[in-house]
Amino acid sequence: MRGLPDPAVVRPRGSVIIDRQTRRDLSRDLLSESLANGRAVTLNTDGLSMGRTIRRTDRIVVEGADPERLAPGDLILYRTAHGLVAHRVIRLPRAGGDPRLQTMGDGHLAPDEPIAHAQIIGRVTAIIAGKRRITLHGGTARCAARAQAAYSRALARIAAVCRGRIPHPILDVLRPLLRLPTHTLAALWRVTAARRY
């Protein structure tokens, strides 16, 4: 996701000019405050990391979330050094082990760096695709999300084992085949969970 657009070139006399980083920090603080007050926030998306689940032109609805109540398959919005990221939880912290969550984009073959609870901003509860609202907490959506999380964990294991052992030209052929179940799951729940609004 990207920050706010650059300020207008023409500014009224006596206005305050806020640099890009300060605006980014203010928008993140406003987002966190809105979610903490129980409000849902709709955000534009950008990027291809979620494959066909969240498309480039979609918008996401984010609500505050208790990190202790997240489940594998949930889509979460979290902070990184590079900005805000919306990815799927594929692994929860183990008791007595690493206290961080493991996430992965549906369009990726490898998991992200583990994230701390403090980085989590909220849970994605719906995707708005054009004039359709796709809820992520219904029965079909939950089932597809859990299946996607399990498949992503398996893909991450396969990618870790194959790293450096399979030549790149062969990986380029295998990559679309490995992503086929992901695209099928995304298409299934996008059709069944969509509602016009």
C-alpha positions in Angstrom: 0.0 0.0 0.0 1.1 3.5 -0.6 1.0 6.6 1.6 -1.0 9.7 0.9 -0.5 11.6 -2.4 1.9 14.5 -2.5 0.5 17.8 -1.3 -0.8 20.2 -3.9 1.8 22.5 -5.5 -0.3 25.6 -4.9 -0.9 26.2 -1.2 -2.9 29.0 0.5 -0.8 31.7 2.1 0.2 30.8 5.7 -0.5 27.1 5.3 1.7 24.5 6.9 3.7 22.2 4.7 4.0 18.7 6.0 6.7 16.4 4.7 5.8 13.0 3.2 7.1 11.0 6.2 5.1 13.1 8.7 2.0 12.6 6.6 2.6 8.9 6.5 3.0 8.8 10.3 -0.1 10.9 10.8 -2.2 8.6 8.5 -1.0 5.5 10.3 -1.8 7.0 13.7 -5.2 8.1 12.5 -5.8 4.5 11.2 -4.7 2.9 14.4 -6.9 5.3 16.5 -10.0 4.7 14.3 -9.6 0.9 14.6 -9.0 1.2 18.4 -12.3 3.1 18.7 -14.2 0.3 17.0 -14.6 1.8 13.6 -14.1 -0.1 10.4 -11.7 1.5 7.9 -11.8 1.0 4.1 -8.4 1.2 2.3 -7.3 1.1 -1.3 -4.9 -1.7 -2.2 -1.9 -1.9 -4.4 0.4 -4.8 -5.2 0.2 -8.4 -6.4 1.3 -10.3 -3.3 -2.2 -11.6 -2.5 -2.6 -13.1 -6.0 -6.2 -13.4 -7.0 -7.6 -13.0 -3.4 -7.1 -9.2 -3.3 -6.7 -7.7 -6.7 -4.9 -4.4 -7.4 -8.1 -2.4 -7.8 -9.9 -3.9 -4.8 -10.5 -2.1 -1.5 -10.3 -3.8 1.9 -12.3 -3.2 5.0 -10.2 -3.5 8.1 -11.5 -3.8 11.7 -9.5 -3.8 15.0 -8.4 -7.3 16.1 -7.1 -8.9 19.2 -3.9 -10.7 18.1 -4.7 -13.5 20.6 -8.0 -14.3 18.8 -6.5 -14.6 15.2 -6.7 -17.9 13.5 -4.8 -19.4 10.5 -6.4 -18.2 7.4 -7.3 -14.7 8.7 -6.1 -11.8 6.6 -4.4 -9.1 8.7 -3.1 -5.7 8.1 0.3 -5.0 9.7 3.2 -2.6 9.7 6.6 -3.3 8.3 9.6 -1.1 7.6 8.3 -0.7 4.1 4.7 0.3 4.9 1.4 -1.5 5.5 0.9 -5.1 4.3 -2.2 -7.2 4.2 -1.3 -10.9 4.1 -2.7 -14.2 5.4 -1.8 -15.7 8.8 -0.4 -19.2 8.1 1.0 -20.1 11.5 0.2 -18.9 15.0 2.8 -18.7 17.8 3.6 -21.9 19.6 3.3 -22.1 23.4 6.7 -21.6 24.8 8.2 -20.9 21.4 8.6 -17.9 19.1 5.8 -15.4 20.1 5.5 -14.0 16.5 2.9 -14.8 13.8 3.9 -16.2 10.4 2.2 -14.6 7.4 2.4 -15.2 3.7 0.9 -13.5 0.6 -1.3 -15.8 -1.5 0.7 -14.9 -4.5 4.0 -15.9 -2.9 5.9 -19.2 -2.7 7.7 -18.3 0.6 6.5 -16.9 3.9 7.1 -13.4 5.2 9.4 -12.6 8.1 7.6 -13.4 11.4 5.7 -10.4 12.8 5.2 -9.3 16.4 1.8 -8.7 17.9 2.7 -5.0 18.2 2.9 -4.7 14.4 -0.7 -5.9 13.8 -3.1 -3.1 13.0 -6.3 -5.0 12.3 -8.1 -7.9 10.6 -9.4 -7.6 7.0 -13.1 -8.5 7.2 -14.2 -7.8 3.7 -13.0 -7.1 0.2 -14.8 -4.6 -2.0 -14.4 -5.5 -5.7 -16.2 -3.0 -7.9 -19.8 -3.1 -6.7 -19.5 -6.4 -4.8 -18.6 -6.8 -1.2 -16.9 -10.1 -0.3 -17.2 -10.9 3.4 -14.4 -13.0 4.9 -16.1 -14.3 8.0 -18.9 -16.4 6.5 -18.9 -20.2 6.3 -17.5 -20.6 2.8 -15.0 -17.8 3.2 -13.7 -19.3 6.5 -13.4 -22.7 5.0 -11.5 -21.4 2.0 -9.3 -19.3 4.2 -8.3 -22.3 6.3 -7.6 -24.4 3.2 -5.5 -21.5 1.8 -3.5 -21.3 5.0 -2.8 -25.0 5.0 -1.8 -24.9 1.4 0.4 -21.9 1.9 2.2 -23.7 4.8 2.8 -26.7 2.6 4.1 -24.5 -0.2 6.5 -22.8 2.2 7.9 -26.2 3.2 8.2 -27.2 -0.4 9.9 -24.0 -1.3 12.4 -24.3 1.6 13.3 -27.8 0.6 13.7 -26.9 -3.1 15.6 -23.7 -2.7 18.8 -23.9 -4.6 18.2 -27.5 -5.7 15.9 -26.9 -8.7 17.1 -24.8 -11.6 15.3 -21.5 -12.2 13.9 -22.4 -15.7 12.1 -25.4 -14.1 10.9 -23.3 -11.2 9.4 -20.8 -13.7 7.4 -23.7 -15.2 6.3 -25.1 -11.8 5.4 -21.7 -10.2 2.0 -21.3 -12.0 1.1 -25.0 -11.4 1.8 -24.6 -7.7 -0.4 -21.5 -7.6 -3.3 -23.2 -9.4 -5.1 -24.4 -6.2 -4.7 -20.9 -4.7 -6.4 -19.3 -7.7 -9.2 -21.9 -7.6 -9.9 -21.3 -3.9 -9.9 -17.5 -4.5 -12.3 -17.8 -7.4 -14.6 -20.1 -5.4 -15.1 -17.8 -2.5 -15.1 -14.6 -4.5 -18.1 -16.0 -6.3 -19.9 -17.6 -3.4 -19.3 -14.9 -0.7 -19.9 -11.8 -2.9 -22.9 -9.5 -2.2 -24.0 -6.4 -4.1 -24.1 -3.3 -2.0 
